[in-house]
Amino acid sequence: MTSAVPGPPAARPTTPPPFDPDLERVLAALAAVVPPALTPERIPAVRQGTLQGRPSDAELARNGRFTVADRSVPGPPGAPDVSLLICRPAGATAPVPAVYFIHGGGMVMGDNRSGVMEALDWADALELAVVSVDYRLAPENPHPAPVQDCWAGLLWTVEHAAELGIDPGRVIVAGQSAGGGLAAALALLARDQDGPALAGQLLMCPMLDDRNDSPSAVQMVGQGVWDRTANDTGWTALLGASRGGPDVSPYAAPARATDLSGLPPAFIDVGSAETFRDEDVAHAGRIWQAGGRAELHVWPGGFHSFDTFAPAAGISRDAKAARVTWLRRLLGS
């Protein structure tokens, strides 16, 4: 009599990591306003909501500490001009380092005033300029429009560094969520196309992988902010039917890059309880494997963009402080 060979154990449902207690209380209040899943038909309404609370010029100026200007600069060939928001320390007498900031919004919402107040916190602490780019949004403007706009604005910024009072050798690309993915793409473009020698890349919970199939993406379905359904909505808006297929450009989805060598130093942070956790951790690991420099923070119990929605939470304060510490060390400030 022979016994049957046992098969593999049945797959068990994955339990999401717990949210930080302070964040969980905020998340409960957010649920009705910012549900985890974004579907295509909700994009117009969500876009309208992002227009509320945009900082004014007076708020950006911070009691006169910054000059504030909107500039329209040449966009990609054959495309519209690109709008840049330029904030510079008012009292600076010598060229200052600059953060080239790219807003989040899942590729489908936001503008160059979205999220820029944190970049101004860095600028306040370290005497930096901030240049924030307004790129075209999907689905009306699919890839490569967003990254081409960001690239055109970056090239203009570096080429006009003397006019702007910026040190062209100390320009850092930075972004949150979709903006973090676009910042990572600019780092690849700068390397591959002999572009500006970037001083660093600061990637906050970056959106990197259109395949949307990591363990954390599956684990966090229906949880937190920006779950797997929302991620599918954003990537499909950007890439259409090619999303998840074999021919996606690394300048659209930096997780597709086969070579992460030769990139500027990276700061990457992400929450442990969010969709992007595993792709962001993998990106840092692949930079190290390629001989590069990366600092990685996985904030325990953090949901997507937790420090934006719950800035007073202890873990949010720690996350914000870590970014300033990294910038200070990178720039020698």
C-alpha positions as CSV (number, residue, x, y, z in Angstrom):
1,M,0.0,0.0,0.0
2,T,1.4,3.4,-0.9
3,S,0.7,6.6,0.8
4,A,-0.1,9.8,-1.2
5,V,2.6,12.4,-1.4
6,P,1.3,15.4,0.5
7,G,0.8,18.6,-1.5
8,P,1.8,22.0,-0.5
9,P,-0.1,23.6,2.4
10,A,-3.2,25.6,1.5
11,A,-2.5,29.3,1.1
12,R,-3.5,31.3,4.1
13,P,-5.1,34.7,3.9
14,T,-2.5,37.3,4.6
15,T,-3.1,39.6,7.6
16,P,-2.2,43.2,7.0
17,P,0.4,44.7,9.5
18,P,-1.3,46.7,12.2
19,F,-1.6,50.5,11.8
20,D,0.2,52.7,14.3
21,P,-2.4,53.5,17.0
22,D,-2.2,57.3,16.5
23,L,-2.5,56.8,12.7
24,E,-5.4,54.4,13.0
25,R,-7.5,57.0,14.8
26,V,-6.9,59.4,12.0
27,L,-7.5,56.8,9.3
28,A,-10.9,56.0,10.8
29,A,-11.9,59.7,10.4
30,L,-10.5,59.8,6.9
31,A,-12.3,56.7,5.6
32,A,-15.5,58.6,4.5
33,V,-13.5,61.3,2.8
34,V,-10.5,59.3,1.4
35,P,-11.6,55.7,0.9
36,P,-8.9,53.2,0.0
37,A,-10.1,52.5,-3.5
38,L,-10.1,55.1,-6.3
39,T,-12.0,54.1,-9.4
40,P,-11.8,55.9,-12.8
41,E,-15.2,57.5,-12.5
42,R,-14.2,59.2,-9.3
43,I,-11.2,61.0,-10.7
44,P,-13.0,64.3,-11.6
45,A,-14.5,64.6,-8.1
46,V,-11.2,63.8,-6.3
47,R,-9.4,66.3,-8.5
48,Q,-11.8,69.0,-7.5
49,G,-11.2,68.1,-3.8
50,T,-7.4,68.6,-4.2
51,L,-7.9,72.2,-5.2
52,Q,-9.1,73.0,-1.7
53,G,-6.5,74.1,0.7
54,R,-3.9,74.9,-1.9
55,P,-1.3,77.3,-0.3
56,S,-1.5,80.9,-1.3
57,D,1.6,83.0,-2.3
58,A,1.5,84.6,1.1
59,E,1.6,81.2,2.8
60,L,4.5,80.1,0.6
61,A,6.4,83.3,1.3
62,R,6.4,82.5,5.0
63,N,6.4,86.1,6.3
64,G,8.9,87.2,3.7
65,R,11.5,84.5,4.1
66,F,10.9,83.3,0.5
67,T,10.3,85.0,-2.8
68,V,7.6,83.3,-4.7
69,A,7.2,83.2,-8.5
70,D,5.3,81.3,-11.1
71,R,7.2,80.7,-14.4
72,S,6.0,79.3,-17.6
73,V,9.0,77.5,-19.4
74,P,9.3,75.6,-22.6
75,G,7.9,72.1,-22.4
76,P,8.8,69.0,-24.4
77,P,9.0,69.5,-28.2
78,G,5.6,70.0,-29.6
79,A,4.0,70.1,-26.2
80,P,2.6,73.0,-24.0
81,D,4.8,75.0,-21.7
82,V,5.5,73.7,-18.2
83,S,4.5,75.8,-15.2
84,L,7.1,76.0,-12.4
85,L,6.5,77.3,-8.9
86,I,9.8,78.8,-7.7
87,C,10.4,79.7,-4.0
88,R,13.9,81.0,-3.0
89,P,15.3,82.2,0.3
90,A,14.7,86.0,0.2
91,G,18.0,86.8,2.1
92,A,20.3,84.5,0.2
93,T,23.3,86.3,-1.4
94,A,25.0,83.3,-2.8
95,P,23.7,80.4,-5.0
96,V,21.8,77.9,-2.8
97,P,21.0,74.2,-3.2
98,A,17.7,73.4,-4.7
99,V,15.0,70.8,-4.4
100,Y,13.2,70.1,-7.6
101,F,9.9,68.9,-6.2
102,I,7.3,66.7,-8.0
103,H,3.8,66.4,-6.5
104,G,1.9,63.2,-5.8
105,G,-1.6,62.2,-6.8
106,G,-1.4,58.8,-8.4
107,M,-0.6,60.3,-11.8
108,V,-4.2,61.6,-12.1
109,M,-4.5,64.6,-9.8
110,G,-2.6,67.4,-8.0
111,D,-0.6,70.4,-9.2
112,N,2.7,72.1,-8.3
113,R,1.3,73.5,-5.0
114,S,0.3,70.1,-3.8
115,G,2.6,68.8,-1.0
116,V,5.0,71.7,-1.5
117,M,4.7,73.0,2.0
118,E,6.9,70.1,3.4
119,A,9.6,70.9,0.8
120,L,9.5,74.5,2.1
121,D,10.0,73.1,5.6
122,W,13.2,71.6,4.3
123,A,14.1,74.9,2.6
124,D,13.4,76.8,5.8
125,A,15.7,74.5,7.8
126,L,18.6,74.3,5.4
127,E,18.3,77.5,3.2
128,L,17.3,75.8,0.0
129,A,15.4,76.9,-3.1
130,V,12.3,74.9,-4.1
131,V,11.2,74.5,-7.7
132,S,7.9,72.6,-8.0
133,V,6.8,71.4,-11.4
134,D,3.2,71.2,-12.8
135,Y,3.1,68.2,-15.1
136,R,0.3,67.0,-17.3
137,L,-2.0,64.4,-15.8
138,A,-3.3,61.1,-17.0
139,P,-5.5,59.7,-18.4
140,E,-5.9,62.8,-20.7
141,N,-2.1,62.9,-21.0
142,P,-0.7,59.3,-20.7
143,H,3.0,58.3,-20.6
144,P,5.4,59.9,-21.6
145,A,3.7,63.3,-21.0
146,P,4.1,63.5,-17.2
147,V,7.8,62.5,-17.1
148,Q,8.6,64.5,-20.2
149,D,7.2,67.6,-18.5
150,C,9.2,67.0,-15.4
151,W,12.3,66.4,-17.4
152,A,11.8,69.6,-19.4
153,G,11.3,71.6,-16.2
154,L,14.4,70.1,-14.6
155,L,16.6,70.9,-17.6
156,W,15.3,74.5,-17.7
157,T,16.0,74.9,-14.0
158,V,19.6,73.7,-14.2
159,E,20.3,75.7,-17.4
160,H,18.9,78.8,-15.7
161,A,20.6,78.2,-12.3
162,A,22.5,81.4,-12.3
163,E,19.4,83.5,-13.0
164,L,17.6,81.6,-10.2
165,G,20.4,81.9,-7.7
166,I,20.7,78.1,-7.6
167,D,23.9,76.0,-7.3
168,P,23.6,73.7,-10.3
169,G,25.8,71.1,-8.7
170,R,23.5,70.7,-5.7
171,V,20.1,70.0,-7.2
172,I,18.0,67.2,-5.6
173,V,15.0,65.6,-7.2
174,A,12.2,64.9,-4.7
175,G,8.7,63.7,-4.8
176,Q,5.9,61.9,-3.0
177,S,3.9,58.9,-4.2
178,A,3.5,59.4,-8.0
179,G,5.9,62.3,-7.7
180,G,8.4,60.0,-6.0
181,G,8.2,57.6,-9.0
182,L,8.7,60.5,-11.4
183,A,11.7,61.7,-9.4
184,A,13.2,58.2,-9.6
185,A,12.5,58.3,-13.3
186,L,14.4,61.6,-13.6
187,A,17.4,60.1,-11.8
188,L,17.4,57.3,-14.5
189,L,17.0,59.8,-17.3
190,A,19.8,62.1,-16.0
191,R,22.1,59.1,-16.0
192,D,21.1,57.7,-19.3
193,Q,20.9,60.9,-21.3
194,D,24.0,62.6,-19.8
195,G,21.7,65.1,-18.1
196,P,22.3,67.1,-14.9
197,A,24.6,65.6,-12.3
198,L,21.9,65.4,-9.6
199,A,23.1,65.6,-5.9
200,G,20.4,63.2,-4.7
201,Q,16.9,61.8,-5.0
202,L,14.4,61.9,-2.1
203,L,11.6,59.5,-2.7
204,M,8.7,59.5,-0.3
205,C,6.5,56.4,-0.6
206,P,7.3,56.3,-4.3
207,M,4.9,54.8,-6.9
208,L,7.4,52.6,-8.9
209,D,5.8,49.4,-10.2
210,D,2.9,49.2,-12.6
211,R,2.6,45.4,-12.1
212,N,0.7,46.0,-8.8
213,D,1.3,42.4,-7.7
214,S,3.6,42.6,-4.8
215,P,2.7,40.9,-1.5
216,S,2.0,44.3,0.1
217,A,-0.3,45.3,-2.8
218,V,-2.3,42.1,-2.3
219,Q,-2.1,42.3,1.5
220,M,-3.5,45.9,1.7
221,V,-6.5,45.5,-0.5
222,G,-9.3,47.7,0.9
223,Q,-7.0,49.0,3.6
224,G,-5.6,52.4,4.4
225,V,-5.1,55.0,1.7
226,W,-4.5,54.1,-2.0
227,D,-5.1,50.4,-2.2
228,R,-4.6,48.0,-5.0
229,T,-7.7,49.1,-6.8
230,A,-6.6,52.8,-6.7
231,N,-3.2,51.7,-7.9
232,D,-4.7,49.9,-10.8
233,T,-6.7,53.1,-11.6
234,G,-3.6,55.3,-11.6
235,W,-1.3,53.0,-13.6
236,T,-4.0,52.2,-16.2
237,A,-4.7,55.9,-16.6
238,L,-0.9,56.4,-17.3
239,L,-0.2,53.3,-19.4
240,G,-3.6,52.1,-20.8
241,A,-3.6,48.5,-22.0
242,S,0.2,48.2,-21.6
243,R,0.0,48.3,-17.8
244,G,1.6,45.2,-16.4
245,G,2.8,44.0,-19.8
246,P,6.3,43.2,-20.9
247,D,7.2,46.5,-22.6
248,V,6.7,49.2,-20.0
249,S,9.4,51.8,-19.9
250,P,11.5,52.3,-16.8
251,Y,10.9,56.0,-17.2
252,A,7.2,55.3,-16.6
253,A,7.7,52.6,-13.9
254,P,11.2,52.8,-12.4
255,A,10.8,49.3,-11.0
256,R,11.2,48.0,-14.6
257,A,14.8,49.4,-14.8
258,T,17.3,46.5,-15.2
259,D,20.3,48.6,-14.0
260,L,20.2,50.8,-11.0
261,S,23.9,51.6,-11.0
262,G,25.4,55.1,-11.3
263,L,22.4,56.8,-9.7
264,P,22.7,59.7,-7.2
265,P,22.3,58.9,-3.5
266,A,18.7,58.0,-2.6
267,F,16.5,58.5,0.4
268,I,13.5,56.1,0.3
269,D,10.8,55.9,2.9
270,V,7.5,54.1,3.1
271,G,5.0,52.8,5.6
272,S,4.8,49.1,6.6
273,A,1.1,49.1,6.1
274,E,0.7,50.4,2.6
275,T,0.6,49.2,-1.0
276,F,4.0,50.4,-2.0
277,R,6.0,48.9,0.8
278,D,7.5,45.9,-1.0
279,E,8.4,47.7,-4.3
280,D,10.0,50.5,-2.4
281,V,12.1,48.2,-0.2
282,A,13.1,46.2,-3.3
283,H,14.2,49.5,-5.1
284,A,16.5,50.3,-2.2
285,G,17.9,46.8,-2.2
286,R,18.6,46.9,-5.9
287,I,20.4,50.2,-5.5
288,W,22.7,48.6,-2.9
289,Q,23.2,45.5,-5.1
290,A,24.3,47.8,-7.9
291,G,26.9,49.4,-5.6
292,G,24.9,52.6,-4.9
293,R,23.9,54.6,-1.9
294,A,20.4,54.5,-0.4
295,E,18.9,55.2,2.9
296,L,15.7,53.3,3.6
297,H,13.1,53.9,6.3
298,V,10.1,51.6,6.7
299,W,7.8,53.3,9.2
300,P,6.0,50.8,11.3
301,G,2.2,51.0,11.1
302,G,2.4,53.8,8.5
303,F,-0.3,54.0,5.8
304,H,0.3,55.7,2.5
305,S,1.3,59.4,2.9
306,F,0.5,59.1,6.6
307,D,2.6,62.1,7.5
308,T,0.5,64.3,5.2
309,F,-2.8,63.1,6.7
310,A,-1.6,62.9,10.3
311,P,1.3,65.4,10.6
312,A,1.0,65.7,14.4
313,A,1.5,61.9,15.0
314,G,4.8,61.0,16.6
315,I,5.7,58.7,13.8
316,S,5.0,61.5,11.3
317,R,7.3,63.9,13.1
318,D,10.0,61.2,13.1
319,A,9.6,60.7,9.3
320,K,9.8,64.4,8.6
321,A,12.8,64.8,10.8
322,A,14.6,61.9,9.1
323,R,14.3,63.6,5.7
324,V,15.8,66.9,7.0
325,T,18.6,64.9,8.6
326,W,19.4,63.1,5.3
327,L,19.3,66.4,3.3
328,R,21.6,68.1,5.9
329,R,24.1,65.2,5.7
330,L,23.9,65.1,1.9
331,L,24.5,68.8,1.5
332,G,26.9,69.2,4.4
333,S,24.6,72.0,5.8
